[in-house]
Amino acid sequence: MPATELRNRIAEHVESIALVNTHDHLTREDYRVAEPADLLSLWFLHYASSDLVSSGMPPQDLEQMRDPRQPLEKRWRIFQPYWERIRNTAYAKALLIAARDLYGIDDINRRTYRALSEGIAAANRKGRYREIYKRAGIEVAIWDVLDPRPESIDTAIFAPTIRLDNFIGARSRGEVAGLAAISGVDIHNFDDHLRALNAHIDRHARTIFAIKIGVAYWRPLRFERVGRGEAEAVFNRVMADLSQGVSMEEARPLQDYLMHHIVCRAIDHDLTIQIHTGIQEGNANLITNSNPTLLSNLLLEYPQARFDLFHASYPYWRELGLLAKVFPNAFADLCWVPTISPRVLRTALEEWIETVPGNKVSAFGADYIFVDGSYAASRMARQAVTDALCNKIEEGYLDEDEAAGLAAKYLRENPWALFGLDRWRRQRRKPPSRAKTRR
Ligand SMILES: [Zn+2]
């Protein structure tokens, strides 16, 4: 049988799968449509913008380039030389895919940027998220809201999570006061602090589908087992300080204690814990903080918990594969990887097919703030999954039925089960049905 026939058949099957997107950050739609949007202000909010800076663009030029109140021509002139430097990266390829498929524009260059920009501005209207998700074949996304009110979201396509980084990270009186406001619980002592955290989780537990922890952006993922007394003593120092609060180093035992507390609460509520591991967005961070093996003690201590470990822990994807292979409570999530490197997605899958049980991997999460990026990520993920499966068939490792079964698991069934999306299906706000509109 010719190889292209096989590829076409697998591609067609992969194309037919309604995706579960394990992670997206789309700005609330009412906020987005209230702001002007164009090529340079919207598509360079993140990712490709970090490549621009890494290629040499001064950060103040990035700010000017993104400012929609300045003339587009002037901003293009700032942008263009750096664009030439980054157009080889997968972040840039994602934008080129979105330009081609969603706006019918083949390239981003001095002849096309105005038309593309106008297209993006015209598309900045209500309903765009549903429209693009439909086009991408995304049924539902776990939505990392970056907004303390997950009840404000479109549950027809989003299943929300809440981030608890602010509860772990508070190390000044001002930050603690902010948590009191979010939770509705006055915080005077450590008991109150835990009560506030519990109240916040309890209030949202029935409407969220995961708890998100993103602290690897600012501390290592090793959370020691700390006695309550030690944590309370740090908390008391936070409350006694009238200026900046305590240092990051001093705050560590308190943060460690709170992380263990959160894992216990996630177990109580049967919620999966999504943890950022690996590559941090931006241009200045400590990658070693995000090594997933730092989580080993939590994985050992909480067999009842479910840990969904993000971004293939890139570049520690081998370590992540090992954790997912060994620990029943560790799950490997390839969100953001399609647009970091389709090659890494493909290679990781090819190895994990041999090492990790088929129920432990989720292969698609877009991780974008703007929906055109989510679309491009879906295209790149479907392609990389198709390539990985075809390679394994051609190696003689999988037969075609096995490959088709894995595709459905990786792109849909595994995350559906991991986040308990049957409940989402029951709770979701239904789009107006035909029967109703006829009546
Ligand atoms: Zn993210």
Boltz pocket constraint, residues with backbone or C-beta under 6 A from the ligand:
constraints:
  - pocket:
      binder: B
      contacts: [[A, 23], [A, 25], [A, 144], [A, 367]]
      max_distance: 6.0
